[in-house]
């Protein structure tokens, strides 16, 4: 072969190798790039509401819950998060009805709640009223009798004897999935896509997200985000896990708030939390704040047990501090009982002033620019005070709009005075509707169980 021909072949071979290398490098770079988690525009002032279908009504069905949609629309909530709606495992189940988090079939609905058509009808009704709908997703483990066990036993973790294992010893009704198996990962992502394609839901609350590899969630987010404007919430708090989620749990603030209410921490610990949170998380990160949820209510106590008189004041904080507020079903009725988890135990819906309380908080959240979720909201600024060291006072300002929040976070009354001349002006107190003028050196007495939200006029 002539030398020139050989050189041409070598050059072509070299170009081919360079092309393959470039494609491989590009593929690896794409795989490692976190997904774009810019929050959906509709979530910027959203409030999320957790729905326990089994306990929400006496019937415990999708159709019975649908009757409450107009009431919840009037309350003002935006996102309906449904606890797992899938069939529940029977093998090794806990109690007579089992745990919602013991999933027997990822692509079906629990027949106790209704049919797949009933679910689709509920989603359509919710959408027609302006709600977004997300469902709980249990990616870490399944029921012992999940439909996958017989066909894909290699998709599960095993002990040294080859036996299936729960992810945590106490979770004896479920078995751990093995995320080293790529086929299982691909199937799980296809199942996540299924509910968006087939029922038009708007996202997921991802159960025990920190027990599932981060790179799986990143792959899942890349697959789901192009489908529609989805919202992804992680039941996890570590900042390094935030990259594939719009929102993560604010457990730390929850527990520190309880400590303040019970007198074992100081208000300064809360301000330190907000400063550290701003440094640890991206500006766009939504941190979900709450005074109750299904885990806390069932296993640790109602907000009235944990916060006692400070339950309402800390609800005010959840709605006015930089964060994404959650209401657990029944809170808007002042529901004060631990719901059973593995049995039927309906919420007692009693009319009282809690609905009006939450309605006012939601209305303020919706319309005040300083309270937007993520980077569009305003930072929290501590207000200097004299008098009681327990006075929890802060302001947030955005677009020439200001709110001033004065909270009594303890179990006794407090007296304090403001020491901030920049607060001078006329305000409306959101919860009472009263108007008042501030000079910046005003004195206040707040009985236990009270807070004031002052909106500058």
Buried (B, 14 or more C-beta within 10 A) or exposed (E): EEEEEEEEEEEEEEEEEEEEEEEEEEEEEEEEEEBEBEBBEBBBBBBBBBBBBBBBBEBBBBBBBBEBBEEBBEBBBBBBBBBBBBBBBEBBBBEEBBBBBBBBBBEBBBEBBBBBEBBBBBBBBBBEEEBBBBBBBBBBBBBBBBBBBEEBEEBBBBEEEEEBBBBEEEBEBBBBBBBEBEEBBEBBBEBBBEBBEEBEBBBBBBBBBBBBEBBBBBBBBBBBBEEEEBBBBBBBBEBEBBBBBBBBBBBEBBEBBBBBBBEEBBBEBBBEBBEEBBEBBEEBBBBBBBBBBBEBBBEEBBBBBBBBBBBBBBBBBBBBBBBBBBBBBBBBBBBBEBBBBBEEBBBEBEEEEBBEBBBBBBEBBBEBBBBBBBEBBBBBBBBEBEBBEBBBBBBBBBEEBBBBBBBBBBBEBBEBBBBBEEBBBEBBBBBEEEEEEBEBEBEBEBEBBBBBBBBBE
